[in-house]
């Protein structure tokens, strides 16, 4: 990881944790009707680590620069998919996503630092009360924004941890999925911003984030 301290236009300081390149496969695309994130086993593991870090880092933006990564062979989208980076952040930061292009351009080299979270920091899916997500008073939903070719996933620590359980399940279950379900075309999880019951969010960003495990990914 590299830690960047950036001074925003208004004078406030901003901390960005940027994941350094690693030998994993991750690619994110805006396919107009949904957001598609592809990951091999190591890529899914990296995503879980960063998701857990975002749950603990209420004062930082967690940046995963994967826009230049190619998608897996054979992926077909509707129209021309748009490649995206990924940023995870707490809603309490109230970060104006329209300023991201300027912030990203001033990140510089940053300082290398080892950042880690406890193993199993994200809950198991059976430990999450999914039923309460439907309650009107429930507020720990994720929100999606897109700006400067970047998907922003915004939420509380609870939102990241509870929805991160699905990502943990992907890492735990995906490698053996083909053996357990020989007829399945692929294994995936889907994260949905809420509580809007539509295919697109309030800001006209494709609603579902479809995360697909890709075994034997070749580029």
Buried (B, 14 or more C-beta within 10 A) or exposed (E): BBBBEBEBEEEEEBBBBBBEEEEBBBBBBBBBBBBBBBBBBBBBBBBBBBBBBBBBBEEBBBBBBBBEBEBBEEBEBEEEBBBBBBBBBBBEBEBEBEBBEEBBEEBEEBEEEEBEBEEEBBEEBEEBEEEEBEEEEBEBBBBBBBBBBBBBBBBBBEBBBBBBBBBBBBBEBBBEBBEEEEEEEEBBBEBBBBEEEEEBBEEEBBBBBBBBBBEEBEE
